[in-house]
């Protein structure tokens, strides 16, 4: 086993070429980019990869991105990227990238936020913070796992809800600026979190929180106030 772990770590540290095969629009400012990575060593839901772009003059730019796709052994990996104003990497993807283009990737990285599907998972995300959580949802569905999984996802409006077409009964969307008729507007609140904590599946929840610093702090406080143990809250922040 130690030898196998060492080999996996070595594979994850090597840069390899990834070919862009598909672009899917998710929202006006977010799109999913699918890559073929023939030597991809595999990943767990919630992990990242490092992506590197190299310009013709040799200038390079590197970014960490959460993996959106479930692990399936296909050598295909998906990333969902916001178009960040002034972002050199996201700007290239949203304005210039086309299927057939190649980039370099390395990974996977970060095991702390990973969910292998072995325990009940309570997921809270906002904006593009839902990306690693969607990998978990997709993994849960693809493997037909029976372990409980719930997702609370916050977006400003329905038009800005990433992966809106994919959500099912496991998901509760929360809208902070505008919502469909009959749906209340407001921040993620105790009224959303407390009922899920009250379910308390066998073994309790492992909570995963991903979003901006402000969202991570707010969501974590709600979880603790509802009775979630602090040492069973995993947080990933951006921005």
N, C-alpha and C positions, 0 to 999 in steps of 0.2 A: 504493500500500500504506500509507504513513503516514497518508493521509486516512482510509482504512478503519479503521485502528487507532484513530484519534482518535474516530471515530463510535462504535465499539464501547465505548470507555472512557466516552464521554458517556452512552450508553444505560445502562451499568452503574451510573452514579452517580445515576440518577433513581429516586426512590421510585415504585412502582406498586402498584396494588391486586391482591391475590391472593385467590381464592375457594377455600375449603376444599371439596373434592369427595368425599373418602373418608378414612376412618380404619381402619387395620388393626392389630390387636394382634399384636406380635411376641413379647414375653415378658410376664411379670406386671408388669414395670416399664417396658417400652419399647413404643412404638407408632409406626407410620408414618402421616404426614399428607400427603395428596396435594393439591396446589393447582393450579388453573387460573390461569396468568399469561399472558394473551393477547399481551402485548408483550415476553415474555421474550426477551432477545437471544441466548440459548444459553450453554452452559458446557462446560468440559472436566471429565472425571472427576477428582475430587480437590479441586475448587474449593468455595468457601463462598458463602453469601449472608448479607446482613444482614436481620433480620426486626424489625418494629416493631409493637408493640401500643399502642393509644391508648384510655384509659379514658374514660367519659362526662364526667369532670371535667377532661379534658385532659391528665392524667398519661400519660407515655409510658415504655415500657420497650423497649430494643433488645438483641438478642443476635445473635452470629454462629453460624450452624449450617452444618455440612457438608451438601452435597447428596448424597442417596442414589441418585437416579435417574440412569440413563445419558442422555447428550444424544441426543434423538431428533427435535427440531424440532417437537414436538407442542404446546408451550406449557404442558406439564404438568411440575411439579417436585415431588419427594418429599423430605421430611425425616423422619428417624427420631429421636425424642426420648425420652431417659430421663425418668422422673418423679423429679426432684430434690427431696429434702425441703426445704421452704421456698422452692423456686424459684418466683418469681412468674409467669414466662413458661411454663415447663414445667408448673407446677401448673395454669395456666389451660387449657392444651391438654389435659391429662389429665383434668380434672374438669368443664370447662365447654364446651369447643369442640364444635361440631356442624357437619356439612356445611351449607354455605350461609353460614357465618361468613366475614368478610373480615378480612385483615390487610394490612400493607404490607411489601413486600420491595424490596431493592436489591441489584444484583450482576450477574454473579458477581464475586467478589473472590479474591485470593490465587492467583497463578499458579505459585508455587514448588512446591506439592505436586501440581500437575496432571500427569496422565499421558495424553498424546494417543493412545496405542496404537501408538507407533512404535518401541518398544524392549522387550526382555524385562523383565518386572516381577515382583519378589519382594515380596510384601505381608505385613506382620506387624501384627496389630491385636489389641487386648484390649478387651472390653466394647463400649461404644458407639464406640470407636475404629475399629471395623470399618466404620462408615458410609461414609466417603469411599472406602474400599477396595472396598466393594460396588458403588459407582458404576463403578469400574474393571472389576470382574468382569462386571457387566451389559453394559458397553460392549464388552468383549472378546467376549461371547457374541452380542450383537445384531449386531455387525459381522462375526461369524465370522472374527475375526482369527487368524492362524496364529502370530503372535509368542508365545513362551512366557509364561505367567503362572501363578504359584503363590501361594496364600494360606495363611498360618498364622494361625489365629484362636484366641485364648485367652478362656475364660469360666470362671466358677466351677463351674457345673453345666450339664448339657444343657438344663435349663429356662430358663437365663439366656443361652443362645446365640442372639444376634440373627440373624435370617434363616436359622435352622436348616433350614427347608424348601427353601431354594434352593441349598444347597451341592452341588457335584459333585466330580468327580475332581480338580479343581484345588485343592481345599481339604483341609487337615489341621486338625481341631479339637483343642485342648489344654484339658483340664479340670483346674482347680486345687483344687477342693474335693470334687467327687463326679463319677463317670463311669459310663457303662454297664458292665455286667459284662464283664470281660476287657480293659477299656481302662485303662491306667495313669493314676494321678492325680498331678499335680505341675506345677510351673511350666514355662514354655517353656524348653527346654534346648538344649545344643549338639547333642544327638542328633536334635533336630528340624530344626535349621538346617543343620548340616554337610552332610547328604546333598544338600540343594538347592543349596548353593554348589558342591558337587562336580560337579553337572550342567553348570555353566558353559556356557550357550548362546552362540552366536556373538555377540560384542560384550559378553558378560557381563551381569550383572543390574543393573538400577536398583532399589534397595531403597526401599520406602516403609514407614515405621513410624508408627503412630498409636495413642495411648493416653495413660494417665496419665504424669506425670513419671517415676515409678518404673519403669513398664513400658518407656517410651521409652529410658531409660538402660540397663536390663537387656537389652532386645532389641538395641540398638545395639552393646553390648559383645559379645554373642554373634556378631553379624554380622562385626565386625572380627576377632574371634578366629578365625572360620572363613575369613577371607581376603577379605571384601568391602572394597573401597576406601572409605575414609572419605568421600571427595568424591562417592561415588555412593550415599550414604544420605540420604534426605530424611525429616525428622522433623516430625510435628505432635503437639503435646502439648495436654492439657486438664487442668483442675483445679489 
